[in-house]
């Protein structure tokens, strides 16, 4: 039974599972140093030069699984010792270079970075190279290539650079915590802090007044494909959650409120995706005024739950690493206590030996079709159209769906330059929407189909029906 896309995810999961298992038993601190050797028994190295280095890296993973560096405000962290296998980034000369007489590469280089050895083979002086790429364009043999590291290629906001030791460094002023680099790093050298211990602590110390609520993101319908969604709900109850509720209900609330806001203002950019919101704040501050004033579905529903039970502990479970940063925002932190991902939920289930495939089914019907399809690109736009319809408005809705940061950048640039032919921007930082989040177990083309099927299973065919049930 394959639960994850990659071996890197599996190693991360095993660390989380072991940390959680010991925490349930109140044995974590006394067994902390033994966790790496538990995961890699004996003297068999896995992906590294030796078992000792592998265990040293696992020790760093354990720290991140326990909440990471408290002095680092970013939920995304670099494991420096794990980041040493990728080749130098930038333009390099390959063995395809024929040592030709034309020397077009050297002629076009304005920095004098290209020289030739005794065999007339070109060499690039990295201290002079400015990575303009002109040499690569003129080489008749395509012998000059641009090597881009996986993390660097994944980061669409250019927040990753490299230090003198060739290890990745995150620019905190650019990072939007989307986690794309976490998922794409083939050595697992970038990870998101886990707050799984907070969840365990909430459950272990709950009482009649301190009930623990699990808000599950609609993207969950595309995950845990080896089991049924109602079995996941039962599994959450067995973990110790007192209430399980669909965050899609919060999406219905947002759709109702945000569509009204759009009608009143005439133009909006969505505020549901924390990665997109952070991207606008950093790169297009002049457009922040156009972001919807509505909270995200997570925060919207959290606020409602907090009003009903001020002492409850609220845990959001979803696919998004940026949500871990969102709960630290001033306007959100009073409504949601902590966030874990689907990867971490899998570790929690297994840490208590809960086989969700053998559980009975607990039906959960909190939200409409429109709230549930928020999980994939285009779903918010569908919900906004429905919201306008239910407001009995003749507003001329002209949306633009932006799937991924590159698409968002183009739309925002057009708005900035007053050439955008749309009155609503649906901004999603992850490709495919929430179903492309870094905290997903799997990333497949079937995920969108699963979300649409999940949406159609809702007994509520309008937003109003779900909100007034």
VEXVOZA-366093 format. One line per 2 residues: their letters; for each residue z, y, x of C-alpha. Coordinates in nm, 3 decimals, padded with zeros to 5 digits, always signed. Example, Ala and Ser with C-alpha at 12.3 -4.5 7.8 and 13.67 -1.06 7.14 Angstrom:
BEGIN
AS> +00.780,-00.450,+01.230  +00.714,-00.106,+01.367;
END
This chain:
BEGIN
XX> +00.000,+00.000,+00.000  -00.124,+00.311,+00.178;
XX> +00.088,+00.615,+00.094  -00.048,+00.874,+00.337;
XX> -00.375,+00.999,+00.483  -00.274,+00.981,+00.849;
XX> -00.042,+00.813,+01.095  +00.105,+01.154,+01.177;
XX> +00.221,+01.187,+00.817  +00.367,+00.837,+00.833;
XX> +00.574,+00.918,+01.145  +00.700,+01.238,+00.983;
XX> +00.791,+01.039,+00.671  +00.981,+00.777,+00.870;
XX> +01.193,+01.045,+01.034  +01.264,+01.206,+00.697;
XX> +01.349,+00.871,+00.540  +01.592,+00.782,+00.819;
XX> +01.761,+01.123,+00.810  +01.794,+01.103,+00.431;
XX> +01.922,+00.744,+00.435  +02.199,+00.831,+00.680;
XX> +02.284,+01.149,+00.488  +02.335,+00.955,+00.164;
XX> +02.585,+00.737,+00.352  +02.759,+01.029,+00.528;
XX> +02.659,+00.874,+00.860  +02.400,+01.123,+00.982;
XX> +02.596,+01.307,+01.251  +02.742,+00.994,+01.409;
XX> +02.398,+00.828,+01.428  +02.190,+01.134,+01.509;
XX> +02.099,+01.036,+01.864  +02.000,+00.684,+01.761;
XX> +01.731,+00.785,+01.512  +01.438,+00.799,+01.762;
XX> +01.509,+00.448,+01.895  +01.548,+00.324,+01.537;
XX> +01.198,+00.447,+01.454  +01.050,+00.320,+01.783;
XX> +01.251,+00.010,+01.876  +01.223,-00.157,+02.215;
XX> +01.002,-00.009,+02.487  +00.672,+00.017,+02.305;
XX> +00.522,+00.365,+02.312  +00.308,+00.473,+02.018;
XX> +00.078,+00.767,+02.082  +00.216,+00.907,+02.407;
XX> +00.225,+00.828,+02.775  +00.561,+00.656,+02.749;
XX> +00.828,+00.566,+02.498  +01.066,+00.822,+02.648;
XX> +00.840,+01.115,+02.571  +00.772,+00.977,+02.225;
XX> +01.143,+00.958,+02.155  +01.196,+01.309,+02.291;
XX> +00.936,+01.432,+02.043  +01.102,+01.235,+01.765;
XX> +01.430,+01.410,+01.848  +01.255,+01.741,+01.781;
XX> +01.119,+01.602,+01.455  +01.473,+01.507,+01.355;
XX> +01.584,+01.867,+01.410  +01.304,+01.994,+01.186;
XX> +01.392,+01.730,+00.925  +01.743,+01.875,+00.927;
XX> +01.627,+02.231,+00.866  +01.479,+02.332,+01.200;
XX> +01.554,+02.634,+01.415  +01.784,+02.864,+01.218;
XX> +01.678,+03.158,+01.438  +01.311,+03.113,+01.349;
XX> +01.239,+03.281,+01.012  +00.912,+03.090,+00.973;
XX> +00.919,+02.756,+00.789  +00.635,+02.639,+01.017;
XX> +00.745,+02.535,+01.367  +00.572,+02.424,+01.687;
XX> +00.703,+02.120,+01.874  +00.610,+02.240,+02.224;
XX> +00.660,+01.903,+02.395  +00.413,+01.743,+02.152;
XX> +00.148,+02.011,+02.202  -00.009,+01.914,+02.534;
XX> -00.295,+01.676,+02.461  -00.569,+01.908,+02.337;
XX> -00.827,+02.040,+02.585  -00.849,+02.409,+02.671;
XX> -00.990,+02.608,+02.384  -01.289,+02.836,+02.420;
XX> -01.638,+02.813,+02.571  -01.695,+02.541,+02.831;
XX> -01.989,+02.408,+03.028  -02.069,+02.045,+02.948;
XX> -02.244,+01.781,+03.160  -02.565,+01.868,+02.975;
XX> -02.608,+02.166,+03.209  -02.921,+02.098,+03.421;
XX> -02.870,+02.372,+03.678  -03.192,+02.539,+03.566;
XX> -03.354,+02.827,+03.750  -03.357,+03.068,+03.458;
XX> -02.982,+03.134,+03.462  -03.001,+03.298,+03.121;
XX> -02.631,+03.232,+03.067  -02.531,+03.437,+03.372;
XX> -02.781,+03.714,+03.294  -02.647,+03.766,+02.943;
XX> -02.280,+03.761,+03.044  -02.163,+04.123,+03.071;
XX> -01.829,+04.020,+03.221  -01.968,+03.833,+03.521;
XX> -01.775,+03.523,+03.413  -02.049,+03.270,+03.496;
XX> -02.120,+03.148,+03.849  -02.294,+02.842,+03.991;
XX> -02.175,+02.570,+04.227  -02.366,+02.410,+04.513;
XX> -02.558,+02.195,+04.265  -02.655,+02.501,+04.059;
XX> -02.431,+02.385,+03.773  -02.280,+02.673,+03.579;
XX> -01.904,+02.741,+03.577  -01.705,+02.977,+03.352;
XX> -01.425,+03.186,+03.499  -01.171,+03.187,+03.215;
XX> -00.993,+03.491,+03.358  -01.307,+03.697,+03.293;
XX> -01.449,+03.526,+02.982  -01.400,+03.718,+02.654;
XX> -01.529,+03.430,+02.436  -01.825,+03.631,+02.304;
XX> -02.048,+03.323,+02.291  -02.363,+03.495,+02.415;
XX> -02.408,+03.236,+02.691  -02.401,+02.951,+02.439;
XX> -02.668,+03.117,+02.229  -02.918,+03.153,+02.514;
XX> -02.869,+02.816,+02.688  -03.192,+02.615,+02.641;
XX> -03.003,+02.284,+02.671  -02.712,+02.375,+02.437;
XX> -02.494,+02.288,+02.734  -02.229,+02.548,+02.651;
XX> -02.002,+02.465,+02.359  -01.708,+02.632,+02.194;
XX> -01.409,+02.401,+02.182  -01.180,+02.501,+01.901;
XX> -00.852,+02.317,+01.865  -00.790,+02.153,+01.526;
XX> -00.494,+02.381,+01.449  -00.692,+02.689,+01.544;
XX> -00.987,+02.582,+01.332  -00.757,+02.509,+01.038;
XX> -00.588,+02.850,+01.055  -00.813,+03.084,+00.859;
XX> -00.588,+03.384,+00.925  -00.613,+03.356,+01.306;
XX> -00.236,+03.321,+01.349  -00.257,+03.058,+01.625;
XX> -00.304,+03.130,+01.993  -00.197,+02.949,+02.311;
XX> +00.056,+03.031,+02.581  +00.038,+02.987,+02.958;
XX> +00.136,+02.620,+02.917  -00.157,+02.565,+02.680;
XX> +00.080,+02.507,+02.387  +00.015,+02.657,+02.045;
XX> +00.197,+02.975,+01.944  +00.223,+03.116,+01.591;
XX> +00.181,+03.488,+01.535  +00.453,+03.556,+01.279;
XX> +00.283,+03.878,+01.172  -00.027,+03.688,+01.060;
XX> +00.102,+03.349,+00.940  +00.098,+03.290,+00.563;
XX> +00.281,+02.951,+00.584  -00.004,+02.766,+00.412;
XX> +00.053,+02.465,+00.640  -00.314,+02.397,+00.708;
XX> -00.231,+02.365,+01.078  +00.048,+02.117,+00.998;
XX> -00.189,+01.881,+00.821  -00.476,+01.916,+01.069;
XX> -00.286,+01.880,+01.399  -00.377,+01.526,+01.518;
XX> -00.062,+01.499,+01.730  +00.186,+01.626,+01.474;
XX> +00.287,+01.909,+01.706  +00.319,+02.152,+01.414;
XX> +00.560,+02.078,+01.132  +00.726,+02.242,+00.833;
XX> +01.103,+02.267,+00.813  +01.260,+02.026,+00.569;
XX> +01.540,+02.112,+00.328  +01.585,+01.753,+00.219;
XX> +01.951,+01.760,+00.327  +02.018,+02.047,+00.087;
XX> +01.881,+01.839,-00.199  +02.098,+01.543,-00.105;
XX> +02.400,+01.773,-00.083  +02.328,+01.918,-00.429;
XX> +02.310,+01.571,-00.582  +02.617,+01.434,-00.405;
XX> +02.833,+01.732,-00.502  +02.716,+01.794,-00.857;
XX> +02.949,+01.805,-01.156  +02.928,+01.897,-01.523;
XX> +02.877,+02.263,-01.440  +02.658,+02.205,-01.134;
XX> +02.370,+02.004,-01.274  +02.067,+01.952,-01.050;
XX> +01.721,+02.026,-01.185  +01.390,+01.898,-01.048;
XX> +01.094,+02.123,-01.120  +00.785,+01.920,-01.040;
XX> +00.454,+02.089,-00.968  +00.154,+01.977,-01.175;
XX> -00.022,+01.868,-00.855  +00.205,+01.561,-00.862;
XX> -00.036,+01.401,-01.107  -00.279,+01.361,-00.816;
XX> -00.019,+01.204,-00.587  +00.177,+00.875,-00.578;
XX> -00.144,+00.709,-00.698  +00.013,+00.365,-00.654;
XX> +00.248,+00.436,-00.948  +00.239,+00.604,-01.287;
XX> +00.353,+00.962,-01.341  +00.624,+00.862,-01.597;
XX> +00.765,+00.621,-01.337  +00.802,+00.911,-01.092;
XX> +01.005,+01.094,-01.357  +01.234,+00.791,-01.392;
XX> +01.262,+00.774,-01.013  +01.379,+01.136,-01.000;
XX> +01.646,+01.053,-01.255  +01.758,+00.758,-01.043;
XX> +01.779,+00.985,-00.739  +02.038,+01.184,-00.930;
XX> +01.852,+01.474,-01.089  +02.003,+01.561,-01.426;
XX> +01.692,+01.729,-01.561  +01.326,+01.686,-01.472;
XX> +01.090,+01.954,-01.598  +00.723,+02.036,-01.544;
XX> +00.656,+02.354,-01.349  +00.337,+02.359,-01.555;
XX> +00.555,+02.505,-01.832  +00.612,+02.799,-01.598;
XX> +00.235,+02.814,-01.555  +00.198,+02.843,-01.933;
XX> +00.448,+03.131,-01.925  +00.252,+03.301,-01.647;
XX> -00.081,+03.252,-01.825  +00.058,+03.411,-02.142;
XX> +00.212,+03.706,-01.959  -00.055,+03.758,-01.693;
XX> -00.343,+03.755,-01.941  -00.162,+04.029,-02.135;
XX> -00.116,+04.225,-01.812  -00.487,+04.191,-01.733;
XX> -00.584,+04.322,-02.077  -00.358,+04.624,-02.025;
XX> -00.462,+04.704,-01.666  -00.828,+04.600,-01.662;
XX> -00.814,+04.439,-01.317  -00.580,+04.189,-01.153;
XX> -00.549,+03.955,-00.860  -00.334,+03.650,-00.925;
XX> +00.021,+03.615,-00.792  +00.070,+03.239,-00.836;
XX> -00.012,+03.126,-00.481  +00.243,+03.251,-00.223;
XX> -00.007,+03.200,+00.059  -00.259,+03.426,-00.113;
XX> +00.004,+03.689,-00.195  +00.121,+03.695,+00.168;
XX> -00.240,+03.717,+00.286  -00.302,+04.024,+00.069;
XX> +00.022,+04.187,+00.183  -00.064,+04.139,+00.550;
XX> -00.438,+04.200,+00.556  -00.511,+04.415,+00.250;
XX> -00.198,+04.625,+00.187  -00.406,+04.881,-00.002;
XX> -00.482,+04.611,-00.263  -00.121,+04.497,-00.320;
XX> -00.106,+04.723,-00.628  -00.363,+04.497,-00.792;
XX> -00.155,+04.180,-00.753  -00.010,+04.065,-01.082;
XX> +00.351,+04.172,-01.130  +00.430,+03.829,-01.274;
XX> +00.633,+03.584,-01.073  +00.476,+03.253,-00.973;
XX> +00.514,+02.959,-01.219  +00.792,+02.819,-00.999;
XX> +00.992,+03.142,-01.004  +00.909,+03.219,-01.369;
XX> +01.047,+02.884,-01.485  +01.336,+02.902,-01.240;
XX> +01.440,+03.234,-01.389  +01.441,+03.084,-01.740;
XX> +01.645,+02.783,-01.627  +01.893,+03.006,-01.444;
XX> +01.944,+03.219,-01.753  +02.020,+02.906,-01.956;
XX> +02.253,+02.755,-01.694  +02.361,+02.998,-01.420;
XX> +02.542,+02.728,-01.219  +02.266,+02.469,-01.201;
XX> +02.090,+02.385,-00.875  +01.713,+02.415,-00.899;
XX> +01.484,+02.219,-00.668  +01.110,+02.276,-00.670;
XX> +00.903,+01.970,-00.571  +00.540,+02.033,-00.488;
XX> +00.253,+02.022,-00.240  +00.313,+02.363,-00.084;
XX> +00.478,+02.462,+00.244  +00.441,+02.830,+00.156;
XX> +00.675,+02.773,-00.139  +00.951,+02.713,+00.118;
XX> +00.896,+03.068,+00.238  +00.855,+03.206,-00.115;
XX> +01.209,+03.105,-00.216  +01.339,+03.333,+00.060;
XX> +01.178,+03.639,-00.100  +01.419,+03.884,-00.261;
XX> +01.251,+03.863,-00.600  +01.264,+03.480,-00.604;
XX> +01.572,+03.358,-00.418  +01.806,+03.395,-00.717;
XX> +01.593,+03.162,-00.929  +01.517,+02.860,-00.708;
XX> +01.763,+02.705,-00.463  +01.532,+02.505,-00.240;
XX> +01.190,+02.343,-00.205  +01.072,+02.001,-00.091;
XX> +00.722,+01.858,-00.070  +00.573,+01.538,-00.208;
XX> +00.599,+01.391,+00.143  +00.972,+01.456,+00.135;
XX> +01.007,+01.317,-00.216  +00.850,+00.992,-00.097;
XX> +01.106,+00.980,+00.183  +01.387,+01.042,-00.066;
XX> +01.273,+00.758,-00.292  +01.254,+00.515,-00.001;
XX> +01.582,+00.632,+00.153  +01.753,+00.493,-00.157;
XX> +01.521,+00.190,-00.185  +01.379,+00.312,-00.517;
XX> +01.052,+00.132,-00.585  +00.899,+00.355,-00.849;
XX> +00.633,+00.095,-00.931  +00.905,-00.124,-01.086;
XX> +01.067,+00.146,-01.297  +01.037,+00.204,-01.669;
XX> +00.838,+00.503,-01.785  +00.999,+00.831,-01.889;
XX> +00.753,+01.053,-02.070  +00.748,+01.421,-01.987;
XX> +00.562,+01.662,-02.210  +00.669,+02.018,-02.136;
XX> +00.337,+02.195,-02.082  -00.012,+02.246,-02.222;
XX> -00.342,+02.139,-02.073  -00.383,+02.490,-01.936;
XX> -00.050,+02.492,-01.755  -00.120,+02.156,-01.598;
XX> -00.463,+02.242,-01.458  -00.315,+02.531,-01.257;
XX> -00.291,+02.264,-00.985  -00.660,+02.280,-00.899;
XX> -00.901,+02.557,-00.819  -01.033,+02.720,-01.136;
XX> -00.741,+02.605,-01.349  -00.567,+02.943,-01.351;
XX> -00.891,+03.108,-01.460  -00.923,+02.863,-01.751;
XX> -00.567,+02.942,-01.852  -00.629,+03.317,-01.831;
XX> -00.934,+03.285,-02.056  -00.725,+03.089,-02.306;
XX> -00.444,+03.344,-02.286  -00.684,+03.628,-02.365;
XX> -00.816,+03.426,-02.657  -00.466,+03.361,-02.791;
XX> -00.386,+03.734,-02.767  -00.680,+03.784,-03.006;
XX> -00.832,+04.027,-02.759  -01.198,+04.116,-02.713;
XX> -01.136,+04.189,-02.343  -01.452,+04.115,-02.140;
XX> -01.312,+03.860,-01.895  -01.515,+03.844,-01.572;
XX> -01.325,+03.623,-01.324  -01.394,+03.522,-00.966;
XX> -01.248,+03.191,-00.848  -01.160,+03.199,-00.479;
XX> -01.115,+02.852,-00.335  -00.952,+02.885,+00.008;
XX> -00.872,+03.183,+00.228  -01.229,+03.238,+00.346;
XX> -01.340,+03.284,-00.013  -01.040,+03.508,-00.082;
XX> -01.125,+03.726,+00.218  -01.478,+03.793,+00.093;
XX> -01.358,+03.883,-00.256  -01.089,+04.117,-00.127;
XX> -01.331,+04.290,+00.110  -01.568,+04.347,-00.178;
XX> -01.286,+04.489,-00.391  -01.175,+04.712,-00.103;
XX> -01.530,+04.848,-00.075  -01.567,+04.887,-00.453;
XX> -01.854,+04.639,-00.480  -01.674,+04.351,-00.654;
XX> -01.838,+04.252,-00.982  -01.527,+04.094,-01.135;
XX> -01.206,+04.203,-01.303  -00.987,+03.907,-01.208;
XX> -00.943,+03.731,-00.873  -00.797,+03.382,-00.876;
XX> -00.672,+03.347,-00.519  -00.582,+03.007,-00.377;
XX> -00.501,+02.974,-00.007  -00.564,+02.598,+00.010;
XX> -00.907,+02.446,-00.037  -00.918,+02.287,-00.381;
XX> -00.608,+02.474,-00.491  -00.257,+02.326,-00.492;
XX> -00.398,+01.973,-00.469  -00.508,+02.068,-00.116;
XX> -00.157,+02.167,-00.010  -00.020,+02.053,+00.324;
XX> +00.273,+01.872,+00.160  +00.051,+01.631,-00.035;
XX> +00.062,+01.260,+00.041  -00.316,+01.237,+00.018;
XX> -00.611,+01.473,+00.006  -00.906,+01.314,-00.176;
XX> -01.192,+01.418,-00.401  -01.026,+01.216,-00.680;
XX> -00.733,+01.457,-00.699  -00.919,+01.706,-00.921;
XX> -01.015,+01.427,-01.159  -00.652,+01.315,-01.176;
XX> -00.536,+01.668,-01.262  -00.793,+01.708,-01.540;
XX> -00.692,+01.371,-01.684  -00.326,+01.472,-01.669;
XX> -00.406,+01.798,-01.844  -00.589,+01.626,-02.128;
XX> -00.290,+01.399,-02.188  -00.078,+01.696,-02.298;
XX> +00.007,+01.696,-02.669  -00.019,+02.077,-02.667;
XX> -00.374,+02.203,-02.685  -00.288,+02.572,-02.666;
XX> -00.051,+02.774,-02.451  +00.134,+02.899,-02.760;
XX> +00.203,+02.545,-02.876  +00.373,+02.461,-02.546;
XX> +00.578,+02.780,-02.538  +00.690,+02.757,-02.900;
X> +00.764,+02.385,-02.921;
END
